[in-house]
Amino acid sequence: MTITIQHQQTTAATALRGAIAGAVHEPGDAGYDAHRKPLLPTLDPRPDVVVEARSTADVQAAVRAAREHGLAFSVQATGHGTYVPNDGGLLLKTTAMSSVFVDPARQVVRVRPGTVWGDVLAATRPYGLAPLSGSSPAVGVTGYTLGGGMGWLARKHGFAADSVLSADIVTADGELLTVGPDRHPDLFWAIRGGGGGFGVVTSLEFRVYPVAQVYGGISWFDVSRAGDALRVYRDWAAAAPDEMSSAVVLTTIPDVEAVPAELRGRRALGVKALYAGRADDAERLLRPLRLAAGPALVDGYRSMEYADAAMGGTPARFFDFFPALGDDVVDTVVEAAEAGSAVEIRNYGGATARPGPGAGPVSHRGVPFSVILDRPTPEFVDRLRPHGIGGAFLNFLADTTRTAAAYTPADYARLRTVKAAYDPDGFFGQGHAALGR
């Protein structure tokens, strides 16, 4: 058995090496260790072959080689969404396939699969246009968008997946399809929130928006006001206009230059806000939160270009959607923060809850709040669960046995139907790509 597997390894690598533009790495090669690891430090994958694709033809060749030689197949650009190690298979790296084309007249961007949000922000900034990017410019555009993509303009313009116009995708048999509203509409629906289990996207086209200036950032307040502030926040958020995106965090003030040295590392109440509009309008809207939170320890709000907004995030080791922030939920998260967990409560709603015709299967639209804990103890999880819906958001979901929790039952059933049509033998079967198979 060992001899057979070794033969398959060598044959797949040999078939690809020299036949594609990108490099091919096997264990022991100089580039192998540099390319095999994802972002998550707890994973230490040992694929048999790592393929650095430089073109769509390289992607097609890698898919066909993996299928021919019976190797488990997975894709990685930045590695942010890799939760299952590819041991003994073929790992396709698309990092080198990075480019951005901006059509300012149409307000449309086209990217290749290795592109990160920082590339798009830099390319759209001169035109006063903004993509529906997330909290980090280092995150890959394609994986983020296929998983839904909840950004800081989402309440105004929807999830990133909602702005996708078309995609080129290599299917499980190595064929290249262009999908859109009128071409393979079932597959087009599935990739706009259903994740990467339907093929390898080699090109993605999506809308961008005229949002040059925003007002916001993160302001820090004394943590003793957390309970009162959260009770005001739950009602304030329900009435906030779509232009205002926000979150409340209970965590330590970061060690950054903008924060006085004596405050760095202090536990505090943070209010994140990003308003797509005028500064005076934003401050008028934020006034109730400021009154509830008390004098600011650090006032971090300012006018800025959208590309300069750095909002940060909290590791989602516990995540659920909440229809309301009742007193029990507020008391629990405050106590969880006092016990050492970072907490982030975010307001969804707005355009995310008003999908257009044919919108993709993004998460649980219409549920207004999410709660994240980065150190979820059984005590606090048990207290929160009765108040949540038991849901998940695919971009934040590391547990690949819970993929179904990221969707409504109807959307998940439809995703499995599309999966069976385009990948009947589960070739794309690692991580969330398995879709319960």
C-alpha positions as CSV (number, residue, x, y, z in Angstrom):
1,M,0.0,0.0,0.0
2,T,2.8,2.4,0.9
3,I,4.5,1.7,-2.4
4,T,1.3,2.4,-4.4
5,I,0.7,5.8,-2.7
6,Q,4.3,6.9,-3.3
7,H,3.9,6.0,-7.0
8,Q,0.8,8.1,-7.2
9,Q,2.6,11.1,-5.6
10,T,5.5,11.0,-8.0
11,T,3.3,10.5,-11.0
12,A,1.0,13.5,-10.2
13,A,4.0,15.8,-9.6
14,T,5.9,14.6,-12.6
15,A,2.8,15.0,-14.8
16,L,2.5,18.7,-13.7
17,R,6.1,19.7,-13.5
18,G,7.1,21.4,-16.7
19,A,3.6,21.1,-18.1
20,I,2.3,24.2,-16.2
21,A,3.6,27.7,-15.8
22,G,3.7,27.5,-12.0
23,A,6.1,25.6,-9.7
24,V,5.4,22.2,-8.3
25,H,6.7,21.2,-4.8
26,E,7.0,17.8,-3.2
27,P,8.1,17.1,0.4
28,G,11.8,18.0,0.7
29,D,11.8,20.6,-2.0
30,A,13.0,24.1,-1.1
31,G,9.6,25.7,-1.6
32,Y,7.5,23.0,0.0
33,D,7.3,24.3,3.6
34,A,6.8,27.9,2.6
35,H,3.7,27.1,0.6
36,R,2.0,24.3,2.5
37,K,0.9,26.1,5.7
38,P,-2.3,28.0,6.1
39,L,-2.8,31.0,8.4
40,L,-4.1,28.9,11.4
41,P,-1.0,28.0,13.4
42,T,-2.5,24.9,14.9
43,L,-2.6,23.2,11.4
44,D,0.5,21.5,10.0
45,P,-0.7,20.0,6.7
46,R,1.5,17.6,4.8
47,P,0.2,17.5,1.2
48,D,2.0,15.2,-1.3
49,V,2.1,17.9,-3.9
50,V,1.8,21.7,-3.7
51,V,1.0,23.4,-7.0
52,E,1.6,27.1,-7.5
53,A,-0.9,28.1,-10.2
54,R,-0.1,31.1,-12.4
55,S,-3.0,30.7,-14.9
56,T,-6.4,29.2,-15.4
57,A,-4.8,26.5,-17.4
58,D,-2.6,25.6,-14.4
59,V,-5.7,25.3,-12.3
60,Q,-7.4,23.0,-14.8
61,A,-4.3,20.9,-15.0
62,A,-4.0,20.6,-11.2
63,V,-7.7,19.5,-10.9
64,R,-7.3,16.9,-13.6
65,A,-4.0,15.6,-12.1
66,A,-5.5,15.3,-8.7
67,R,-8.5,13.5,-10.1
68,E,-6.5,11.1,-12.3
69,H,-4.2,10.1,-9.4
70,G,-6.8,9.9,-6.7
71,L,-5.4,12.8,-4.5
72,A,-7.5,14.8,-2.1
73,F,-7.8,18.3,-3.5
74,S,-7.9,21.7,-1.7
75,V,-7.3,25.4,-2.7
76,Q,-5.5,28.1,-0.7
77,A,-4.7,31.7,-1.5
78,T,-4.0,33.5,1.8
79,G,-5.0,30.5,4.0
80,H,-7.5,32.5,6.1
81,G,-10.3,30.0,5.4
82,T,-8.4,26.8,5.7
83,Y,-9.6,24.7,8.7
84,V,-8.8,21.2,7.6
85,P,-5.2,20.1,6.8
86,N,-4.7,18.5,3.4
87,D,-2.5,15.5,4.3
88,G,-1.5,13.3,1.4
89,G,-3.3,15.2,-1.3
90,L,-2.8,18.0,-3.8
91,L,-2.8,21.6,-2.5
92,L,-3.4,24.2,-5.1
93,K,-2.0,27.7,-4.3
94,T,-3.5,30.6,-6.2
95,T,-1.5,33.3,-4.4
96,A,0.4,34.2,-7.5
97,M,-2.8,34.7,-9.5
98,S,-3.3,38.3,-8.4
99,S,-4.6,41.1,-10.4
100,V,-7.2,43.9,-10.2
101,F,-9.0,45.5,-13.2
102,V,-11.2,48.5,-12.4
103,D,-13.9,49.8,-14.7
104,P,-14.7,53.1,-13.1
105,A,-17.5,54.0,-15.6
106,R,-19.4,50.8,-14.8
107,Q,-18.3,50.8,-11.1
108,V,-17.1,47.2,-11.5
109,V,-14.0,45.4,-10.5
110,R,-12.6,42.1,-11.8
111,V,-10.0,40.1,-9.8
112,R,-8.1,36.9,-10.0
113,P,-8.2,34.4,-7.1
114,G,-5.0,35.4,-5.4
115,T,-6.0,39.0,-5.0
116,V,-6.3,40.4,-1.4
117,W,-8.6,43.3,-0.4
118,G,-5.6,45.6,0.1
119,D,-5.0,45.3,-3.7
120,V,-8.6,46.3,-4.5
121,L,-8.6,49.2,-2.0
122,A,-5.5,50.6,-3.6
123,A,-6.9,50.2,-7.1
124,T,-10.3,51.8,-6.4
125,R,-9.2,54.6,-4.1
126,P,-8.2,57.0,-7.0
127,Y,-11.8,56.8,-8.4
128,G,-13.5,57.4,-5.0
129,L,-14.9,53.9,-5.2
130,A,-15.2,51.3,-2.3
131,P,-15.5,47.5,-2.4
132,L,-17.5,45.6,0.2
133,S,-14.3,44.5,2.0
134,G,-13.9,43.2,5.5
135,S,-11.8,44.1,8.5
136,S,-8.4,43.2,7.1
137,P,-6.7,44.2,3.8
138,A,-4.7,40.9,4.0
139,V,-7.8,38.7,3.5
140,G,-8.3,37.1,0.1
141,V,-11.1,38.6,-2.0
142,T,-12.5,35.4,-3.4
143,G,-12.7,33.2,-0.3
144,Y,-14.2,36.1,1.7
145,T,-16.8,36.8,-1.0
146,L,-17.8,33.1,-1.6
147,G,-18.4,32.8,2.1
148,G,-20.8,35.8,2.1
149,G,-18.5,38.7,3.2
150,M,-19.8,40.9,6.0
151,G,-18.0,44.2,5.7
152,W,-18.3,47.7,7.1
153,L,-20.5,48.9,4.3
154,A,-22.8,45.9,4.4
155,R,-25.8,47.7,6.0
156,K,-25.8,50.2,3.1
157,H,-24.9,47.9,0.2
158,G,-25.4,44.3,1.4
159,F,-23.0,41.3,1.7
160,A,-20.1,41.1,-0.6
161,A,-21.6,38.1,-2.3
162,D,-24.7,40.2,-3.1
163,S,-22.5,42.4,-5.4
164,V,-21.1,39.6,-7.5
165,L,-21.9,39.9,-11.2
166,S,-20.2,37.0,-12.7
167,A,-17.4,34.4,-12.2
168,D,-15.2,32.1,-14.1
169,I,-15.0,28.7,-12.3
170,V,-13.1,25.4,-12.9
171,T,-15.4,22.6,-12.1
172,A,-14.6,19.1,-10.7
173,D,-14.0,17.7,-14.2
174,G,-11.5,20.5,-15.1
175,E,-13.8,22.4,-17.3
176,L,-14.0,26.2,-17.3
177,L,-17.4,27.8,-16.9
178,T,-18.5,31.4,-16.9
179,V,-21.5,31.8,-14.5
180,G,-23.9,34.7,-14.1
181,P,-27.6,35.4,-13.8
182,D,-28.2,33.9,-17.3
183,R,-25.4,31.3,-17.5
184,H,-25.5,28.4,-15.1
185,P,-27.8,30.4,-12.8
186,D,-28.0,27.5,-10.2
187,L,-24.2,27.5,-9.8
188,F,-24.1,31.3,-9.8
189,W,-26.6,31.3,-7.0
190,A,-24.6,28.7,-5.0
191,I,-21.2,30.5,-5.1
192,R,-22.7,33.7,-3.8
193,G,-22.5,32.7,-0.1
194,G,-22.2,28.9,-0.5
195,G,-18.5,28.8,-0.2
196,G,-15.8,27.1,-2.3
197,G,-17.3,23.6,-2.6
198,F,-18.4,24.0,-6.2
199,G,-15.2,24.6,-8.1
200,V,-12.1,26.8,-8.2
201,V,-13.0,30.4,-9.0
202,T,-10.4,31.9,-11.3
203,S,-12.0,35.3,-11.9
204,L,-14.6,37.2,-10.0
205,E,-16.5,40.4,-11.1
206,F,-18.4,42.5,-8.6
207,R,-19.8,46.0,-8.1
208,V,-18.0,48.7,-6.1
209,Y,-19.6,51.8,-4.8
210,P,-19.0,55.6,-4.7
211,V,-18.0,55.9,-1.0
212,A,-14.9,58.1,-0.9
213,Q,-15.1,59.5,2.6
214,V,-16.5,57.9,5.8
215,Y,-16.6,58.9,9.4
216,G,-15.8,56.5,12.2
217,G,-13.3,54.3,13.9
218,I,-13.1,52.9,17.4
219,S,-13.6,55.0,20.6
220,W,-12.9,53.5,24.0
221,F,-14.8,54.1,27.2
222,D,-14.7,52.9,30.8
223,V,-15.8,49.3,31.0
224,S,-17.9,49.9,34.1
225,R,-20.5,51.4,31.8
226,A,-20.7,48.3,29.6
227,G,-24.1,47.0,30.8
228,D,-25.8,50.4,30.5
229,A,-24.2,51.1,27.1
230,L,-25.3,47.7,25.7
231,R,-28.9,48.3,26.8
232,V,-28.9,51.6,25.0
233,Y,-27.1,50.1,22.0
234,R,-29.8,47.4,21.3
235,D,-32.5,50.1,20.9
236,W,-30.2,52.6,19.1
237,A,-29.1,50.0,16.6
238,A,-32.7,49.2,15.7
239,A,-33.3,52.8,14.6
240,A,-29.9,53.4,13.0
241,P,-29.9,54.3,9.2
242,D,-28.3,52.0,6.7
243,E,-25.3,54.3,6.4
244,M,-24.3,53.5,10.0
245,S,-22.5,50.2,10.7
246,S,-21.5,49.5,14.2
247,A,-20.3,47.0,16.9
248,V,-19.6,47.1,20.6
249,V,-16.6,45.3,22.0
250,L,-15.5,44.5,25.5
251,T,-11.8,43.8,25.4
252,T,-8.4,45.3,26.1
253,I,-7.3,48.6,24.5
254,P,-4.7,47.7,21.8
255,D,-1.1,48.6,22.0
256,V,-1.0,51.1,19.2
257,E,0.6,54.5,18.7
258,A,-2.8,56.4,18.7
259,V,-3.5,55.2,22.3
260,P,-1.7,56.8,25.3
261,A,0.8,54.3,26.8
262,E,-1.0,54.3,30.2
263,L,-4.2,53.0,28.6
264,R,-2.8,50.2,26.5
265,G,-3.8,46.8,27.7
266,R,-6.6,48.2,29.9
267,R,-9.9,46.4,29.7
268,A,-12.5,48.8,28.2
269,L,-15.7,49.2,26.3
270,G,-15.1,49.9,22.6
271,V,-17.7,51.3,20.2
272,K,-16.9,50.7,16.5
273,A,-18.8,52.8,14.1
274,L,-18.5,53.5,10.4
275,Y,-20.8,56.1,8.8
276,A,-21.0,56.5,5.0
277,G,-21.8,60.2,5.2
278,R,-21.0,63.5,6.8
279,A,-19.1,63.8,10.1
280,D,-21.7,66.0,11.8
281,D,-24.5,63.6,10.9
282,A,-22.5,60.7,12.3
283,E,-21.9,62.5,15.6
284,R,-25.5,63.4,15.9
285,L,-26.4,59.7,15.5
286,L,-23.7,58.6,17.9
287,R,-24.6,61.0,20.7
288,P,-26.9,58.5,22.6
289,L,-24.1,56.0,22.7
290,R,-21.6,58.6,23.9
291,L,-24.0,59.6,26.7
292,A,-24.5,56.0,27.8
293,A,-20.8,55.1,27.7
294,G,-19.6,58.2,29.5
295,P,-16.4,60.3,28.8
296,A,-14.2,58.7,26.2
297,L,-10.8,57.4,27.3
298,V,-9.8,57.5,23.7
299,D,-11.8,59.3,21.1
300,G,-11.0,57.4,17.9
301,Y,-13.6,58.8,15.5
302,R,-12.5,60.8,12.5
303,S,-13.2,61.5,8.8
304,M,-11.1,59.4,6.5
305,E,-11.0,57.7,3.1
306,Y,-12.8,54.3,3.2
307,A,-9.5,52.6,2.3
308,D,-7.9,53.9,5.5
309,A,-10.6,52.5,7.9
310,A,-9.1,49.8,10.1
311,M,-11.8,48.3,12.2
312,G,-10.2,45.1,13.4
313,G,-12.1,41.9,14.5
314,T,-12.5,39.4,17.3
315,P,-11.7,35.7,16.9
316,A,-15.0,34.0,16.6
317,R,-14.5,30.9,18.8
318,F,-18.2,31.3,19.8
319,F,-20.5,32.9,17.3
320,D,-24.3,33.0,17.1
321,F,-27.0,35.2,15.8
322,F,-29.5,36.8,18.2
323,P,-33.0,38.1,17.4
324,A,-32.7,40.5,20.4
325,L,-30.2,41.5,23.1
326,G,-32.3,40.8,26.2
327,D,-31.1,41.6,29.7
328,D,-29.9,38.0,30.2
329,V,-27.7,38.3,27.1
330,V,-26.3,41.6,28.2
331,D,-25.6,40.4,31.7
332,T,-23.9,37.2,30.3
333,V,-21.6,38.9,27.9
334,V,-20.6,41.5,30.5
335,E,-19.7,38.7,33.0
336,A,-17.9,36.8,30.2
337,A,-15.8,39.9,29.6
338,E,-15.1,40.3,33.3
339,A,-13.9,36.6,33.3
340,G,-11.4,37.4,30.6
341,S,-13.1,36.8,27.2
342,A,-13.1,39.4,24.5
343,V,-16.7,40.1,23.4
344,E,-18.0,41.6,20.1
345,I,-21.7,42.4,19.5
346,R,-22.4,43.5,15.9
347,N,-25.5,44.9,14.3
348,Y,-26.5,43.4,10.9
349,G,-29.8,44.4,9.3
350,G,-30.1,47.2,6.7
351,A,-29.4,46.0,3.2
352,T,-28.2,42.6,4.4
353,A,-31.8,41.9,5.4
354,R,-33.3,43.0,2.1
355,P,-31.8,40.7,-0.6
356,G,-32.6,41.4,-4.2
357,P,-34.2,38.9,-6.5
358,G,-32.1,35.7,-6.9
359,A,-29.7,36.7,-4.1
360,G,-27.4,33.9,-3.0
361,P,-27.6,31.8,0.2
362,V,-25.8,34.1,2.7
363,S,-26.3,33.1,6.3
364,H,-29.4,34.0,8.3
365,R,-30.6,37.3,6.8
366,G,-32.8,39.4,8.9
367,V,-31.4,38.4,12.3
368,P,-30.2,41.7,13.7
369,F,-27.3,40.9,16.0
370,S,-24.4,38.5,16.4
371,V,-22.3,37.8,19.5
372,I,-18.7,36.6,19.4
373,L,-16.6,35.4,22.4
374,D,-13.0,34.6,21.9
375,R,-12.8,32.5,25.1
376,P,-16.1,30.7,25.3
377,T,-16.3,28.7,28.6
378,P,-19.1,26.2,28.9
379,E,-20.8,28.3,31.5
380,F,-21.3,31.3,29.3
381,V,-22.0,29.3,26.2
382,D,-24.8,27.5,28.0
383,R,-26.3,30.7,29.2
384,L,-26.2,32.3,25.7
385,R,-27.5,29.4,23.6
386,P,-31.2,29.6,24.6
387,H,-31.3,33.2,23.3
388,G,-29.5,32.6,20.0
389,I,-30.7,30.8,16.9
390,G,-27.9,28.2,16.8
391,G,-26.6,29.8,13.6
392,A,-23.2,30.5,12.1
393,F,-21.7,32.7,9.4
394,L,-19.5,30.7,7.0
395,N,-16.6,33.2,7.0
396,F,-16.4,32.9,10.8
397,L,-17.0,29.1,11.1
398,A,-14.0,26.9,11.8
399,D,-16.0,23.8,12.7
400,T,-16.6,22.0,9.4
401,T,-19.1,19.6,11.0
402,R,-21.5,22.6,11.4
403,T,-21.6,23.9,7.9
404,A,-25.4,23.5,7.8
405,A,-25.7,26.0,10.7
406,A,-24.6,28.8,8.4
407,Y,-27.8,28.5,6.3
408,T,-31.5,28.2,6.4
409,P,-32.7,24.7,5.9
410,A,-34.1,25.5,2.5
411,D,-30.9,27.1,1.3
412,Y,-28.8,24.3,2.6
413,A,-31.0,21.7,0.8
414,R,-30.7,23.7,-2.4
415,L,-26.9,24.0,-2.0
416,R,-26.7,20.2,-1.7
417,T,-28.7,19.8,-4.9
418,V,-26.3,22.1,-6.8
419,K,-23.3,20.3,-5.2
420,A,-24.7,16.9,-6.5
421,A,-25.1,18.4,-10.0
422,Y,-21.7,19.9,-10.4
423,D,-19.6,17.7,-8.1
424,P,-21.4,14.4,-7.8
425,D,-18.5,12.4,-6.4
426,G,-17.4,15.0,-3.9
427,F,-14.1,15.9,-5.5
428,F,-14.2,19.3,-3.7
429,G,-14.6,17.6,-0.4
430,Q,-12.3,19.3,2.2
431,G,-13.5,21.7,4.8
432,H,-16.9,23.3,4.2
433,A,-16.6,22.2,0.6
434,A,-18.0,18.8,1.7
435,L,-21.5,20.3,2.3
436,G,-22.4,17.4,4.6
437,R,-21.5,14.6,2.1
